[in-house]
Amino acid sequence: MLAPLPAGPLDIVGDIHGEHDALCALLAALGYDEAGRHPQGRRLVFVGDLCDRGPDSPGVVRRVRELVRAGRAHAVLGNHELNLLRGERKQGSDWFWNEGAHRDERFRPYATLGGEAERAEVLAFFEELPLGLERDDLRVAHAAWHAPSVARLKALSNGDGLGALFERLDDEAGALLLGEGWRAAARAEKAPWRHHLGDPTAPVPMLEAVAHCDEARQHLNPLRVLTLGLERRAEAPFFHNGQWRFTERVRWWQDYAEDTPVVVGHFWRHFPPLQRAHLGRGGPDLFSDVPHHAWLGPRGKVFCVDYAVGGRWLERRGEVPAGYTRLAALRWPERTLVLEDGSTLATTAFDSSPCAEAAQ
């Protein structure tokens, strides 16, 4: 479930979310030809969330699959790919299920798969993807690199596939919460609000047992941690992605003390002046006090390369200004950002460790 990163210079591409045109433009800006070859021998790495919401998820998955199987790229599994392996219907995933889901009307027009054979091929590719990539000078995961979760993953067997492993780990967490009485308490809390949890106008209070269960299930499943990050009880309930939530994402990089840098996606970073509220994202902005091109954490060891291209459908609908969602790649070891329009940007605040400061 963890695999080695290739040697040499890398271009680490953020979440794509079905934006095939943006992917093609970015690869051209990075200097790759149609076959994924680079004149300087660089290699592509994709941080996951290839699909959902955008106009051509099949095209993105097909392109990345061809590059990975040709040995010219590597990719890690994102939470959107994992949802499909689990058989979950989520917002923006009707391209895969092709069921005419009402919730996905907002994303139209979008390309869909042709049938069961294509779905099976997509799932087979997703099963091949690791949850993390690493080498001595760099690590890549979709959402978090959490040492206890990584250690647990290394000790687990994946013989039945990632979807089945996820469900087994979730069942184990659920059994623990059941034995401690938390699941019964959460059911009782939810009962009066069950029909209001999808209503953003409902006065839903903080449901403490629900928050405890949600936090525990997140932390007890290492597949959740690497693809979704860490969570904690929210200060107050908030509406996000069509439902009330009682836990919020954690800036896990504030506690990352290891020497090896980590690159992730997932967290919907944005260039100013775009704000999370413009994109319909609830909860705190994890980057509210950090420049959009800065490395993260007290040691400057973590970088998020997701610049909210998953919200580009809102640009097409005229709900946010055009040009504010971006698809970007982080060049390593140069630590520069390349955007789909060909512009480049130096990153800042990398490696504030005592050894690095002494060397300066």
N, C-alpha and C positions, 0 to 999 in steps of 0.2 A: 504493500500500500504506500510505501515511500520508495522513491527511485532516485538514482544519481542524476545530477545536472551534467550536461556535456562540458568539456573544457572549452576555453576560448571565449571571445566576446559574444555577448547576448543582447537581444532586443526583447524586452519583457512587455507583452501587450496586455493592456487592461481589459476589463469586462467589455464584451462586444454586443451582447443582447440582440442578435439578429440584424445588426446594421452592416450588411454586406458591402454596400458602397463605401462606407467609412473604412472598413477593413481593407478593401482594395486600394483606396487612396493612401492609407497609412503604410501599407507594405511597399507601395511605389515610392513614397517619401523616404522610407528607410533604405531603399536601394535594392529591394528584392525583385527578381524577375518572376514570371508567371509560375515557374516551377519551384519557387521558394529558394532559389540560389542567390547568394550574395557575393559580389566580386571580392570582398575582403574576408570571406569565410565565416561571417557571422551566423548565429543560429537564433531562431525564434523560440520564445517561450510564451505560452498563453496561460493566464491566471484563472481561467474558468469563467463560468456564466457566458458561454458562447451564444446562448439562445434565449428566447422569450421576449415578448413585447415588440421587437423590431419587425421590419417588413419581410426579411428573408432569413429566418433561422435555418431552414434547410440548406441554403447556399453557404452560410457561414460554417455550419457543421461539416458539410461536404469538403469545403476548402481546407479547413484545419485538419480534418481526418486524412486527406491526401498528403498534406505536408508532414504530419506525424508519421504516417506509415511509410513515407518515402525517406524517413530518417533526417528530415530537414527542420523539424520543429519538435518541441515537447509541450505538453499541456498538463495541467492539474484539473481535478474535478471541482466544479463549483456547486453551490447549493441548488442551482436551477437544473443542472444535469442530474444531481442526486434525486431531486424530486421526481424526475421522469423514471429513473431506475426503481423508485419506490411505487410507481403507479399513481402518483399524486397529481391531481388537476389543480393547477395554480393559475393566477392571473397571468395572461400572456402566453400560456402554453398550448392554446388550441391549434397552433400550427402543427403540433405533434399528434394530438388526439383527433383533430378534424371533426369535432362533434357539434360545431356551430354554437359554442358556448356563449350565452348572452353577455357574460362578464367581459368577454374579449371583443365586443363590438367596437369599443373605443380604439382598439389597435389596428383596425382595418384601414387599408388593404394589407394582407400578409399572405405569403406563400405557405402552402401546406404540403405535407407528405402525401404520397400517392396511395399508400396502403400498408398492410401488415408487414410485407417484406422490407419496405423502407424503414418502418419503425423498428423492426428487429435489427436492421443494420446499424441504425443510430444507437440503440441500446447496447449492442455488442461493442461499439467503439467507446462508449462511455464507461463500460465495465473495464476497459483496458487502461483507463486513466488512473494515475496514482493520486493520492491526497496531498502529497508533498514531494518536492524535488530539493536536493541539497548537494552541495560540494563544500570544500573547505572554506571558501570565501563568500558563500551566498546560500540562502534558502528561499524557496518560493512555496507559498500556499495560497489558497483562495482567500481565507479570512483571518487566520491566526496561526502562529507557531507557539504552542503551549507545551512546555517540556513534559509535564505529567501525561498529557493526552498523547503526545508523540511516543513516549515510552510505552504506553499501553497499546497503541496501534502496532508497534513493533512486535509485541508479544501475542497479537491476535492472529487467528487463521481466517483467510478470506475464501475458503473453498466453495462456498455457496453463492458468492457474489456480494457486491457492496450493498445492494438493496436489502438482501436478506440479513446481512450482518447488521445493518442499521436497525432493522426491526427487532432483531434479537437483543441488541444493546438497549433499545428503547423499552422493550418488554422487561428487561432486568431492572431498569430504573423505575418503571411503573410498579413492579412487584415490591420494590423497596418502599416506595411512597405509599403503597396500599397497606403494607404491614405497619407503617408508622402512623396510619390514620389520616394522612394528608389528602389522599384522593377522595375520601368520603367528605372531608371538610370542603374541598374545592367544589365537589358536585353540589353540596348544599348551598354554597355561596353563589354559584352560577344560576341555580334554579330560578330565582325571581327575575334574572336578567337575560336568560337564555335567548329570548327572541329580540333582544335589543343590542346584542354585541356586534351586529353589523350595521347599526344605525349611528352615524356620527353626531346626531343631535341628542341622543339619549343621555341622561345624567348619570352615567355609569360610575359608581364609586370604586375606590381601590378594593380589590378582592384579594385579601392577604394570602389565603390558602392557595388560590390560583397562582398568584405571583410566586409563592414558594415552590409549587410544583413545576412551573415553567422554568424557573431558575435551576432547580435541581436536575430536571430532565436534560437541560442544555449542558450542564457541567459533567453529568455522568456518562455522556455519550461522546467519545472522542471524535466520531465522524461529524457530529454537530459542531464541535468546537472548531475543527479545522476548516469547515465549510461555512459556518455562520458566526464564529467568534464566541466570546464569553458574554454573559448577560447577568444582570442583577435586578432586584426589585426597583421599579421606577419610583421617582419622587411622587408622581401622580399618574393615573391612567391616561393614555393618549390613543388617538385613532390613527391607524397606520395600515396601509394596504387593505382597506376594506373591513377592518375589525379593531375592536378595542384591545389594547395590549397593556400588560401590567408589569412587564420587565423591559429593560432598555439595554442597548448595547454598551459594552465597557471599552474604554480606551486601554486595551490590554497591553499596548506598547509602553505605557507608563511604567509597567513592572517588568519589562523585558530587559534582563541584565546580562544576557549572553553576548559574546564577542562577535558572532557571525551575523551579518546583516540579513534582514528578511524583507522580501517584497510581496505584497498582497494586493488584492483588489477589493471588491465587495461593498465598500463603505460609502459610495456615492460622494466622493470629494467633488468640489466644484470650483471653477474660476469665478472670481467676483465679477459682477454684483449678484449673480444667481444665488438664491438661498434654497435650503431644503424645502421650505414651505411652498416655493414656486413649483417644486417637483412633486408635491403631494406626499412628502415624506414626513411622518410624525416622529416624535421623540427628539432628543437633544442632537445638535450638530457636533459631532466629535472633533471637527476641525475649526470651530468657531474662533479660536484664538491662535491658530497656526497658519502661516502663509501657505498658499496652495501649492507651492513648489518646494516645501521644506520636508526634510526627514523628520521622523516622529520619535517621541520618547525622550527622556532625559539624557540618553546617550546617543541619540540620533542614529539609531540602528534599524529603524523600520520605515518603509516607504509604501504608501498606498497609491497605486497607479490607475485607480478607477475614477474617471472624471465624468460620471453621470450620463454617459451616452445611452444608458437604459431609459432615460427620459426624453430622448429625441422625438418620440412619437408626439409629445406635447408641443414641440416646436412645429411639427407638421400640422397640428391642429390650431396653431396660433395662440396657444395658452401660455407659452413662455417665449421670450424673444429668441429669434433665430441666432444661432452661432454660439450659444452659451454652453451647450453640452459638447463634450469633446471625446474623441478616442485618441489615446496616447500610448506611447511605448517608452519605457525607461531603458536607456542604453547602459550596459554594464560591461566594463568597469568605469566608463566615462561619467556615469551618473548624470546624464543629460536627458531631458524629455524631448521627444519628437512627437509633434501633433499631426493629425491627418492632413492638415493644409500645408505641411512641410516646414512649419516654423519650429524652432528649437528654443529650449529654455534650460538654463543651468539650474540644478537643484541646490539647496542650501542646507546648512545645519547638520551635515553628515558627520558622524563619529566624533562625539564629544567626550570620548573616554579619556582617562588620565594619560594613557600611553600616547594617544594621538595628540593631545594638547602638549605633552612634553616634546614630541617630535617637531611640533611647530615652533 
